[in-house]
């Protein structure tokens, strides 16, 4: 499955648009990681635990979007957009949205 942020695929022709597909992931951050990330933010440096959770959430959202596209018979998803939101004090939401298409 080809997944791209662009509206077209170079060298391939879109022959059918199947509609919007999306995937979401909501993950809770561990309280210990929250504590150490807060300390790291105060003294400087990167919050590796949050970066790992963000990467994990993005992968889940994209995988879910691709599965929905495959269920429609698509062989590509174009125009993909990723959105990130913090919910409450320790919840992270990532959504992936795109258009499922059939390409030649």
C-alpha positions as CSV (number, residue, x, y, z in Angstrom):
1,X,0.0,0.0,0.0
2,X,1.4,3.4,-1.0
3,X,0.8,6.1,1.5
4,X,1.7,9.7,0.7
5,X,1.0,13.2,1.8
6,X,0.8,14.4,-1.8
7,X,-2.5,14.5,-3.7
8,X,-1.1,12.5,-6.6
9,X,1.4,9.7,-7.3
10,X,4.1,10.5,-9.8
11,X,4.1,8.1,-12.7
12,X,0.8,6.5,-11.7
13,X,-2.7,7.5,-12.6
14,X,-5.6,7.5,-10.1
15,X,-8.5,5.6,-11.7
16,X,-10.9,5.6,-8.8
17,X,-11.5,7.6,-5.6
18,X,-13.0,5.5,-2.8
19,X,-13.4,8.1,-0.1
20,X,-11.9,9.4,3.1
21,X,-10.2,6.9,5.4
22,X,-8.9,7.6,8.9
23,X,-7.2,6.0,11.8
24,X,-6.9,7.1,15.4
25,X,-4.7,6.3,18.3
26,X,-5.2,7.5,21.9
27,X,-2.5,6.6,24.3
28,X,-2.0,7.3,28.0
29,X,1.4,8.3,29.2
30,X,2.8,6.5,32.2
31,X,2.9,8.6,35.4
32,X,6.6,7.7,36.0
33,X,7.5,8.8,32.5
34,X,5.5,12.0,33.0
35,X,7.4,12.8,36.1
36,X,10.9,12.2,34.5
37,X,9.8,14.0,31.4
38,X,8.8,17.0,33.5
39,X,12.2,17.0,35.2
40,X,14.0,16.7,31.9
41,X,12.0,19.6,30.5
42,X,13.2,21.7,33.5
43,X,16.9,20.8,33.2
44,X,16.8,20.6,29.4
45,X,17.1,17.7,26.9
46,X,14.7,15.6,25.0
47,X,11.8,13.7,26.5
48,X,12.5,10.3,24.9
49,X,9.6,8.6,26.5
50,X,7.1,11.0,24.9
51,X,8.9,10.8,21.6
52,X,8.5,7.0,21.7
53,X,4.8,7.2,22.6
54,X,4.3,9.8,19.8
55,X,6.0,7.5,17.2
56,X,4.0,4.5,18.5
57,X,0.7,6.4,18.2
58,X,1.5,7.6,14.7
59,X,2.3,4.1,13.6
60,X,-1.0,2.8,15.0
61,X,-3.1,5.6,13.4
62,X,-1.5,5.0,10.0
63,X,-1.8,1.3,10.2
64,X,-5.5,1.6,11.1
65,X,-6.0,4.0,8.2
66,X,-4.3,1.6,5.8
67,X,-6.5,-1.3,7.0
68,X,-9.6,0.7,6.3
69,X,-8.4,1.7,2.8
70,X,-7.6,-2.0,2.1
71,X,-11.1,-2.9,3.2
72,X,-12.4,-0.6,0.5
73,X,-10.2,-2.1,-2.2
74,X,-7.7,0.7,-2.4
75,X,-4.0,0.2,-3.3
76,X,-3.0,3.7,-2.2
77,X,-3.9,6.5,0.2
78,X,-3.1,10.0,-1.0
79,X,-3.3,13.4,0.7
80,X,-2.5,12.0,4.1
81,X,-2.6,14.5,7.0
82,X,-1.4,13.7,10.6
83,X,-2.9,15.6,13.5
84,X,-1.7,15.5,17.1
85,X,-3.6,16.5,20.2
86,X,-3.1,16.3,23.9
87,X,-6.2,15.3,25.8
88,X,-6.4,16.1,29.5
89,X,-3.2,15.8,31.5
90,X,-1.6,12.7,30.0
91,X,-3.5,11.4,27.0
92,X,-2.1,11.7,23.5
93,X,-4.2,11.4,20.4
94,X,-2.9,11.0,16.8
95,X,-5.2,10.9,13.8
96,X,-4.3,10.0,10.3
97,X,-6.6,11.0,7.5
98,X,-6.4,10.5,3.7
99,X,-8.2,9.6,0.5
100,X,-8.3,5.9,-0.4
101,X,-7.7,5.5,-4.2
102,X,-7.1,2.8,-6.8
103,X,-4.1,3.5,-9.0
104,X,-2.9,1.9,-12.2
